[in-house]
Every structure is written in structure tokens, then in C-alpha cells.
Amino acid sequence: MNIIQTIEKEQLKPEVTPFKVGDSVRVHTRVVEGDKERIQIFTGIVIARKGFDLNASFTVRRISYGEGVERVFPVHSPRIAKVEVEKAGTARRAKLNYLRDRKGKSAMAVREKAV
């Protein structure tokens, strides 16, 4: 095995929550402020996933005070405590960039899967 592959394999998270594009998620991130550490939650819809293994990342979008906010998170980052799936959505495409043009409730509307 290649040296780079062995180093990357050590840095992979053992358990990653399975989620897809279109799901509503809560991302728990560790924030360090001075000598204190706390958990901050970012809630929104997954609009994109890209990469694989250590280079995998996903984009979460939400509407905050009428303004669209997006954050890109690496899947295997040690700063991410956990990812919770609130609602499973059914997206019929890989990237939901069309949500960026929408306003109000329709900006957060992805068809929810009937459970």
C-alpha cells in the first residue's frame, strides 16, 4: 500500500452518518474559543456532495434572517462532532443549485420521502 494511502486511512472517521443530497440535517461542529470548546449546530438542507474518502465534502444551505447561508463541511473533519438527519428528502438530481434562486418557503422545499 502506498504511504499516502496509509496516512489517509488513519484519518478517516470510522463511523459516518449516511445522508444524501436533499436531506435536512443538523451538523454539530466543535468551535474553539480561547481555551474553551463548545458545540455549535448548523441546520439546513444538503445541496451538494463531492469527492470521496478523505476529500469528501458536503454543502449545507439554510435561510437565516431572509438571507441564504451556505457552509461547506469536510465529511471526515475532526471539527464535526456528528451529523443528524432530521428529514430524508428525495432529490432527483445530484446538485440542488436551483434552490439558490428561490425565496421564502420554496427555497427550503425539497420533496420529503413518505415514510
BAGUSE-366375 format. One record per residue: x, y, z of N, C-alpha, C in turn; residue in one letter. Coordinates in nm, 2 decimals. Example, Ala and Ser with C-alpha at 12.3 -4.5 7.8 and 13.67 -1.06 7.14 Angstrom:
BEGIN
{{1.32,-0.57,0.78},{1.23,-0.45,0.78},{1.32,-0.33,0.78},"a"}
{{1.28,-0.22,0.71},{1.37,-0.11,0.71},{1.29,0.00,0.79},"s"}
REM end
This chain:
BEGIN
{{0.08,-0.12,0.00},{0.00,0.00,0.00},{0.09,0.12,0.00},"m"}
{{0.04,0.22,-0.07},{0.11,0.35,-0.08},{0.12,0.42,0.06},"n"}
{{0.22,0.50,0.08},{0.24,0.57,0.21},{0.13,0.67,0.23},"i"}
{{0.09,0.74,0.12},{-0.01,0.84,0.13},{-0.15,0.78,0.16},"i"}
{{-0.17,0.66,0.10},{-0.30,0.59,0.13},{-0.31,0.54,0.28},"q"}
{{-0.20,0.50,0.33},{-0.20,0.46,0.47},{-0.22,0.57,0.57},"t"}
{{-0.16,0.69,0.54},{-0.19,0.81,0.62},{-0.33,0.85,0.61},"i"}
{{-0.39,0.85,0.49},{-0.53,0.89,0.47},{-0.62,0.80,0.54},"e"}
{{-0.59,0.67,0.54},{-0.68,0.57,0.60},{-0.68,0.59,0.75},"k"}
{{-0.57,0.63,0.81},{-0.57,0.66,0.96},{-0.66,0.78,0.99},"e"}
{{-0.68,0.88,0.90},{-0.75,1.00,0.93},{-0.90,0.99,0.90},"q"}
{{-0.94,0.88,0.83},{-1.08,0.86,0.81},{-1.16,0.83,0.93},"l"}
{{-1.28,0.89,0.94},{-1.37,0.86,1.06},{-1.42,0.72,1.04},"k"}
{{-1.43,0.65,1.16},{-1.47,0.51,1.15},{-1.62,0.50,1.12},"p"}
{{-1.70,0.59,1.18},{-1.85,0.58,1.15},{-1.89,0.72,1.10},"e"}
{{-1.95,0.72,0.98},{-2.00,0.84,0.92},{-2.15,0.82,0.90},"v"}
{{-2.23,0.92,0.94},{-2.38,0.91,0.93},{-2.41,0.91,0.78},"t"}
{{-2.49,0.81,0.73},{-2.53,0.81,0.59},{-2.64,0.92,0.56},"p"}
{{-2.61,1.01,0.47},{-2.71,1.11,0.43},{-2.69,1.14,0.28},"f"}
{{-2.80,1.19,0.22},{-2.79,1.22,0.08},{-2.82,1.36,0.05},"k"}
{{-2.81,1.40,-0.07},{-2.85,1.53,-0.12},{-3.00,1.55,-0.11},"v"}
{{-3.05,1.66,-0.05},{-3.19,1.68,-0.03},{-3.24,1.65,0.11},"g"}
{{-3.15,1.59,0.19},{-3.19,1.56,0.33},{-3.17,1.69,0.42},"d"}
{{-3.26,1.71,0.52},{-3.24,1.82,0.61},{-3.16,1.76,0.73},"s"}
{{-3.05,1.83,0.75},{-2.95,1.78,0.85},{-2.92,1.88,0.96},"v"}
{{-2.87,1.84,1.07},{-2.81,1.92,1.18},{-2.67,1.88,1.19},"r"}
{{-2.58,1.97,1.16},{-2.43,1.95,1.17},{-2.38,2.00,1.30},"v"}
{{-2.33,1.92,1.39},{-2.28,1.96,1.52},{-2.13,1.98,1.50},"h"}
{{-2.08,2.11,1.50},{-1.94,2.14,1.49},{-1.88,2.19,1.62},"t"}
{{-1.76,2.15,1.64},{-1.68,2.19,1.76},{-1.62,2.33,1.73},"r"}
{{-1.64,2.42,1.81},{-1.59,2.56,1.80},{-1.50,2.58,1.92},"v"}
{{-1.38,2.62,1.89},{-1.28,2.65,2.00},{-1.27,2.80,2.01},"v"}
{{-1.30,2.85,2.13},{-1.29,3.00,2.16},{-1.20,3.01,2.28},"e"}
{{-1.08,3.05,2.25},{-0.98,3.06,2.36},{-0.94,2.93,2.41},"g"}
{{-0.96,2.90,2.54},{-0.93,2.77,2.59},{-1.05,2.68,2.61},"d"}
{{-1.17,2.74,2.57},{-1.30,2.66,2.58},{-1.34,2.60,2.45},"k"}
{{-1.41,2.49,2.46},{-1.46,2.43,2.34},{-1.61,2.41,2.35},"e"}
{{-1.69,2.44,2.25},{-1.84,2.42,2.26},{-1.88,2.36,2.13},"r"}
{{-2.01,2.31,2.13},{-2.07,2.26,2.01},{-2.17,2.36,1.95},"i"}
{{-2.15,2.39,1.82},{-2.24,2.48,1.75},{-2.32,2.40,1.64},"q"}
{{-2.45,2.42,1.63},{-2.53,2.34,1.54},{-2.57,2.43,1.42},"i"}
{{-2.55,2.37,1.30},{-2.58,2.44,1.17},{-2.69,2.35,1.11},"f"}
{{-2.81,2.40,1.09},{-2.92,2.32,1.04},{-2.96,2.37,0.90},"t"}
{{-2.98,2.28,0.81},{-3.02,2.32,0.67},{-3.03,2.20,0.58},"g"}
{{-3.04,2.22,0.45},{-3.06,2.12,0.35},{-2.93,2.09,0.28},"i"}
{{-2.89,1.97,0.26},{-2.77,1.93,0.19},{-2.80,1.96,0.04},"v"}
{{-2.73,2.05,-0.02},{-2.75,2.08,-0.16},{-2.64,2.02,-0.25},"i"}
{{-2.53,1.97,-0.19},{-2.43,1.91,-0.28},{-2.34,1.82,-0.20},"a"}
{{-2.29,1.71,-0.26},{-2.18,1.63,-0.20},{-2.08,1.61,-0.31},"r"}
{{-1.95,1.61,-0.27},{-1.85,1.59,-0.38},{-1.73,1.52,-0.31},"k"}
{{-1.65,1.46,-0.40},{-1.53,1.39,-0.35},{-1.56,1.26,-0.29},"g"}
{{-1.45,1.19,-0.25},{-1.47,1.06,-0.18},{-1.35,1.04,-0.09},"f"}
{{-1.37,0.94,0.00},{-1.27,0.91,0.10},{-1.24,1.04,0.19},"d"}
{{-1.11,1.07,0.20},{-1.07,1.18,0.29},{-1.11,1.32,0.23},"l"}
{{-1.12,1.32,0.09},{-1.15,1.45,0.03},{-1.30,1.48,0.01},"n"}
{{-1.39,1.40,0.07},{-1.53,1.41,0.06},{-1.58,1.54,0.14},"a"}
{{-1.67,1.61,0.08},{-1.73,1.73,0.15},{-1.87,1.74,0.11},"s"}
{{-1.95,1.82,0.18},{-2.09,1.84,0.15},{-2.12,1.99,0.19},"f"}
{{-2.22,2.04,0.11},{-2.26,2.18,0.13},{-2.40,2.18,0.19},"t"}
{{-2.42,2.26,0.30},{-2.55,2.27,0.36},{-2.59,2.42,0.35},"v"}
{{-2.72,2.43,0.31},{-2.78,2.57,0.29},{-2.90,2.59,0.38},"r"}
{{-2.91,2.71,0.44},{-3.03,2.75,0.51},{-3.06,2.89,0.49},"r"}
{{-3.18,2.93,0.53},{-3.22,3.07,0.52},{-3.21,3.13,0.66},"i"}
{{-3.13,3.24,0.68},{-3.11,3.30,0.81},{-3.15,3.45,0.80},"s"}
{{-3.25,3.49,0.86},{-3.30,3.63,0.86},{-3.32,3.68,0.71},"y"}
{{-3.38,3.59,0.63},{-3.41,3.63,0.49},{-3.30,3.62,0.40},"g"}
{{-3.18,3.58,0.44},{-3.06,3.57,0.36},{-3.02,3.42,0.35},"e"}
{{-2.98,3.38,0.24},{-2.93,3.24,0.22},{-2.79,3.23,0.27},"g"}
{{-2.76,3.12,0.35},{-2.63,3.10,0.41},{-2.59,2.96,0.37},"v"}
{{-2.47,2.94,0.32},{-2.42,2.81,0.28},{-2.29,2.78,0.35},"e"}
{{-2.27,2.66,0.40},{-2.14,2.62,0.46},{-2.10,2.49,0.40},"r"}
{{-1.97,2.48,0.37},{-1.91,2.35,0.32},{-1.84,2.28,0.43},"v"}
{{-1.87,2.16,0.45},{-1.81,2.08,0.56},{-1.73,1.96,0.50},"f"}
{{-1.61,1.94,0.54},{-1.55,1.81,0.51},{-1.61,1.70,0.59},"p"}
{{-1.64,1.58,0.53},{-1.71,1.47,0.59},{-1.63,1.42,0.71},"v"}
{{-1.50,1.40,0.69},{-1.41,1.34,0.78},{-1.34,1.43,0.87},"h"}
{{-1.39,1.56,0.89},{-1.32,1.66,0.97},{-1.33,1.62,1.12},"s"}
{{-1.22,1.64,1.19},{-1.23,1.62,1.34},{-1.31,1.73,1.41},"p"}
{{-1.34,1.84,1.34},{-1.42,1.95,1.39},{-1.57,1.92,1.39},"r"}
{{-1.61,1.82,1.31},{-1.75,1.78,1.31},{-1.78,1.67,1.41},"i"}
{{-1.86,1.70,1.51},{-1.89,1.61,1.62},{-1.98,1.50,1.56},"a"}
{{-2.09,1.54,1.50},{-2.19,1.44,1.44},{-2.28,1.52,1.34},"k"}
{{-2.34,1.43,1.26},{-2.44,1.48,1.16},{-2.57,1.41,1.19},"v"}
{{-2.68,1.48,1.21},{-2.81,1.42,1.24},{-2.89,1.44,1.12},"e"}
{{-2.96,1.34,1.07},{-3.06,1.36,0.96},{-3.20,1.39,1.02},"v"}
{{-3.25,1.51,1.00},{-3.38,1.54,1.05},{-3.49,1.48,0.97},"e"}
{{-3.49,1.52,0.84},{-3.59,1.47,0.74},{-3.51,1.42,0.62},"k"}
{{-3.56,1.30,0.57},{-3.50,1.25,0.45},{-3.58,1.31,0.33},"a"}
{{-3.51,1.37,0.24},{-3.57,1.43,0.12},{-3.54,1.34,0.00},"g"}
{{-3.62,1.35,-0.10},{-3.59,1.28,-0.23},{-3.56,1.39,-0.33},"t"}
{{-3.43,1.39,-0.37},{-3.38,1.48,-0.47},{-3.36,1.40,-0.60},"a"}
{{-3.40,1.45,-0.71},{-3.39,1.38,-0.83},{-3.27,1.42,-0.91},"r"}
{{-3.18,1.50,-0.85},{-3.05,1.54,-0.91},{-2.94,1.54,-0.81},"r"}
{{-2.82,1.55,-0.85},{-2.70,1.54,-0.77},{-2.67,1.67,-0.70},"a"}
{{-2.70,1.78,-0.76},{-2.67,1.91,-0.70},{-2.80,1.99,-0.70},"k"}
{{-2.83,2.06,-0.59},{-2.96,2.13,-0.58},{-2.93,2.28,-0.59},"l"}
{{-2.85,2.32,-0.69},{-2.82,2.46,-0.71},{-2.94,2.55,-0.74},"n"}
{{-3.05,2.49,-0.79},{-3.17,2.57,-0.82},{-3.23,2.63,-0.70},"y"}
{{-3.20,2.58,-0.58},{-3.26,2.63,-0.45},{-3.21,2.77,-0.42},"l"}
{{-3.09,2.81,-0.48},{-3.03,2.94,-0.46},{-3.11,3.05,-0.51},"r"}
{{-3.19,3.02,-0.62},{-3.27,3.13,-0.68},{-3.40,3.15,-0.62},"d"}
{{-3.45,3.06,-0.53},{-3.58,3.07,-0.47},{-3.58,3.15,-0.35},"r"}
{{-3.70,3.20,-0.32},{-3.72,3.29,-0.20},{-3.82,3.22,-0.11},"k"}
{{-3.81,3.25,0.02},{-3.91,3.21,0.12},{-3.92,3.06,0.14},"g"}
{{-4.04,3.01,0.16},{-4.05,2.87,0.19},{-4.01,2.78,0.08},"k"}
{{-4.03,2.82,-0.04},{-3.99,2.74,-0.16},{-3.84,2.72,-0.17},"s"}
{{-3.76,2.80,-0.10},{-3.62,2.78,-0.10},{-3.58,2.67,-0.02},"a"}
{{-3.66,2.62,0.07},{-3.63,2.51,0.16},{-3.71,2.39,0.13},"m"}
{{-3.78,2.39,0.02},{-3.87,2.29,-0.02},{-3.81,2.19,-0.11},"a"}
{{-3.78,2.07,-0.06},{-3.74,1.95,-0.13},{-3.84,1.85,-0.10},"v"}
{{-3.88,1.77,-0.19},{-3.99,1.68,-0.17},{-3.94,1.58,-0.06},"r"}
{{-4.02,1.57,0.05},{-3.99,1.47,0.16},{-4.03,1.33,0.12},"e"}
{{-3.95,1.24,0.16},{-3.98,1.10,0.14},{-4.09,1.05,0.23},"k"}
{{-4.19,0.99,0.18},{-4.30,0.94,0.26},{-4.25,0.81,0.34},"a"}
{{-4.26,0.82,0.47},{-4.21,0.71,0.55},{-4.32,0.62,0.60},"v"}
REM end
